Amino acid sequence: MKVIIPLAGKGTRLRPHTHVTPKPMLRVAGKPVMAYILDDLERLGGVEQIIYITGHLKEKVEAFAKTEYDFPSVFIEQEVQNGTASAIELARPYVDQPILIIFVDTIFDADLSVIHTTDADGIIWVKEVEDYQRFGVVVTDDAGHMTRIVEKPREPISRRANIGLYYMRDWKLLFEGIDHVMREPPVHGEYYLTDAFQYMIDHGARIKVIDVEGWYDAGKLDTLLETNNAMLERGRARRPAAAPGVRIFDPVYIEDGVVLERSTVGPNVSIGAGTRIIDSTIRDTVIGSKSCVEKSSLHDSLLGDEVVVEGARGALTVGSHSEVRLDRD
């Protein structure tokens, strides 16, 4: 099996952080989002090659993948951002067997081992949601096979949201479908991979639909903080040693080298190495490395690396190498 990981997007919903950090490398519970996916692939086994479709800040993505993981890999730049079908098409020269396609905006709980035993032509994983109008939802037949995907439906024809995780055993028919999609006029300037899946179904493919146990979005600020909280609650918590004048409310993830003085930290806080928290209260917040927060009370905030915040109250989003100093007199 080969794996295709498209991660060329600019992460506009997470600016200013994604000006200097690729969206898949933003950290939740002390770990880059893409690392959760790659760790799952290590446990799964059977991966012959990972094909990364890169773009924005591609050098940082490539350096991380090569340094931290041993997968045989190839990196292809998507120079024109014209859709998911176009991104997968770039991998075609390297595909000669079934493929797993993973979009890394999210972290998921899924038993991927089913790909080793399925006789379906493909698998699409979904998560049942209440706010179905926000998503592409998957409609199935009585046998549990996909019949179509409907983008942002007004009526509740399905609540099973497409989460961006796919296995295609019939990879030849998939690329035939991509060829078909890219011969048609683009939709709002983009070629959609889901239209290639529809082509497969219309030509007799059986694509099985499987529900995941958990799906955690890291594509925008509020959901990234929610995902940080979820990962802490699911075993990523790391509590520091007790210190005089410091109160900790679990769960938290505090790396080695963090200095805490006369502060209250938690719940749902992650702090990177080398950061100092002085005379402050922090909750529901992610803070990068080598930052300093002093005389502040923060909640629902995202601070990058080497950030200085003094005298602030409320919710902040501050990109790396920035300073916020407020006069509270």
N, C-alpha and C positions, 0 to 999 in steps of 0.2 A: 504494500500500500504506500502511496505517496500522499503528502499533505500540502495543501495550498493555503497560505495565510495571507490574505490581502490586508495591508495596513498602510495604504498610501495617503489616506485622508489627512487634512490639515488640523482636524480637531477644533474647528472654529467655536464650538459651544463651550470649550474649556479654555479659551483665551482669558488672561494673558499667559497661562501656564504652558500652553502648547506652542508659544513662540520659541521656546528654547528646549522643551522636552516633548518628544513624540507622544501622542496620546496613549499608545499601548504601553509606554514606559512610566506613566504616572503611577504612583505607588498607593496601594490600599493595604492597610494593616502591614506596612513595612515591606511590601513586595510589589514589583511591577505587575500591572494587569496581565501582560502577555506571559509572564512567568507562571502564572496559575495554569494557563493553557499548555505551555510547554512541559510543565511538570506532569500534567495529565497524560501527555503523549509519551513521556518516559515510562510511566506506569503501564500504559497500554501495550507498548511493544509493537514490533512488526512494521515500524516506520522506516522505509527505505530511503526517503529523502523528503526534506521540507523545502517547498518553493515559496519564498517570501516575495510578495508584490509590494514594493516599497515606493516611497515618494517623499513626502515632507520629512526633513531631517533624517534621511535614509542612512547616513553614516553612523548615527547613534544607534539605530535599530540593528544594523549589521554588526557593529562592534559588540553590542550586548549579546546577540544570538551566538556569535562565534566564540566569545569569551566564556559564557556561562553554560553553554550546552554543546554536546558532541554530535548532534545530528548532522549527517551529510546534508549540505544546504546549498541552495542557489538563490541569488538575489536579483530580481528584475525590477527596474524602475518603470512605474506607470507615469509617463510624462504628461499624458492628457487625462484629466479626471473626467471620464465620460461614462462611468457606470460600472456596476459589478460584473456584468457579463464581459465587458471589455477587459477588466482586470484578470478574470479567469482565463480568457483567451490568450493572454500573454504567457501563461504557463504551458500552453499546448506542446511546445517542442520537447518538454521534459516528461510528459505524461504518457505512460505506456501500460498502465494498470489502474485498478480502482483507486479513487481518490477521496480523501476526507478534506472538506473545505470548512475553514473556521474563520469567522470574522471576530476580531478580538476587541470589540467594544464592550464585551460582556464576559462575566465569569458564570459558569454553569455547573450544575450537578447532574451528570448524565453517565450512564453505564455504556461507555463506548465499546466495550468488548463484544456487543451484539453484532458489530460489523464483521466479526470473524465467522459468524454462523448464519447470517441472513441469506435467504435466497431471493430477496427482493432486488429490483434493479437499482434501488436507491433508498435512502432514509432521510427524512427531514425531522429534526427535533423541534418541539414546540413547547410553550408554557401557557397554561390557561390564565387569562387575565380578566379583570373586571372592566378596565377602560379600553375595550377592544377597538374603539374608534381611532386610537392612536397608532395602530399597528397594521401590518399585513397579516391577515388571519388565514389559516389553512382550513379548507373544507374537505371532509373525507367521505368515502362511501361506507357501506355497512361492514366491509372487510377491514377497515382501518387504513385504506390507501388514499392518498391525496387525489382529489379531483380538480382542485384549483386553489389559487391564492388570490384573495381579494384585499386590495389596499384600502385601509381606513374605511371600513364599511359603515354605513349609517344605521343599518339594521343588524341585529345580533345573529347573523348567519353562522357565526362561529366565534368562540372566545379563545381559540388556540393560536397564540401569536407566534409568528415565525421569528426565531431567535438568532438566525445566522449560523447554524451548524448543520452540515449536510455530509452524507456519505453517498457517493455515486459509484455503484458497482459497474453499471453500464456507462463507462466514461466515453465510449465512442459515440453513443447516442446523445450524451450531454453536449459534446462539442459540435455535433450536427445541429443540435438545437441552438447553440450559441451562434453558429454560422447563420442560421435562419434569422435570429433576432437582429444580428448586425447588418443584415441586408434590408431590414425594415427601417423606416424613419425612427429616429430616437424619440423617446418620450421625455419631454421637458429637458432635452439635451443629453439624455442618458440611455444606455442599453442595460436592461435589468436581467440579472441571472434568473430570477423567478419566472420570467417569460420563457427562458430555455427549459425550465422544468415543465412548464405547461406544454411546450412542444413535445417533450418526452412522453408525457401522459397521453397527449393526443395521438401519439404514434405507438401506443400499446404498452408503455412502461408501467411497472407497478412500483410506486414510491411509498414506502411504509411511513406512517406518521407515529412518532413516539414522544410521549410527554416527559419532560425533565422534572426532577424533583425541585430544583432551585435554579433561578435565573436572576443574575445580579448585574444591573446596568452600570457602566462606568463612563458613559458618554457625555454627561453634563454634570455640573457642580452638585446639585442636590442629590442626584442618584449615585454619584461617586461617593459622597459622604455616607449615604445609606448603605452602599456596598462595603465601605470600610467598617461600618458598624456590624454588618452581617458576618464578615470574615473574622472580626474579633470574637464574636459570639460563637463562631464555629471552630474555634481552636487556635486562632492566630494570636491570641492575647499574650503579652509578655510584660509582667509587672516588675518594676525595679525594686531594689532593696529599700527598706524604710529609711527615711531621712528626717531629722528634726525639723518641725515646722512645715512639713509637706503632707498633704492629704491626697490619697489616691482613691478614686471610685472606679471600680472595674466595670467593663473591660477596657484595658488600654494596651498599647504596644509601644514600649519605650526601649529604644536601642541603647547599647552600651555607649558610654561617653556623654550621655545627656545629663545636664546639670539642672537640678530642681531646687529652688530656694524659696521658702516662705510662700508656697503656692498650693493651689488646689487643682488637681488634674483629673479629668474624667467626669462621666463615663464617655466611652466611644472616642478616644483620642489616640492618634498615632504620631510619634515624634522621632525624627531621624537623628543619627549620630552627630554629636558635636553641638547640638542645640542647647540653649540656655533659656530656662523659664524662671523669671525672677519676679516676686511680688505680684503674681498674676493668678487668674482663674481661667481655666481652659476646659471646654467640653465640646463634644461632637465636632471635632476638628482634626485635620491632617496638617502636620508641619514637617517640612523637609529637613535637610541636614544643615548644620553650621548656621542656624538662624538664632535670633535672640528676641524674646518677647518679655517686655518689662513693664510693670505697673499697668497691666491691661486686663480686661475681662472679655474673652472671646468665646463665641459659640458659632456653630455651623460655618466654619471658616476653612479656607484652603490656602496655606502659605507655602511658597516654594523654598528652594535652597538659598542660604545666605541672605535671608530677609531680616530686617530690623523693624520691630513694631514697638513703639513706646506710647503709653498713655491712651490706648485705644479701647473702645467699648463697642460691642455688637458683633455683627457678622462681616468678615472681611474676605476678599479674594485678592491675594497679592502675589505677583509673579516673582520668580527668582531674581536675586541681586537688586532688590528694591527696598526702600525705606519708607516707613510711615511713622512720623513723630508728631503727636498731637499735644498742644499746650492745654492742660486741663485746669489751669489757674483761673 
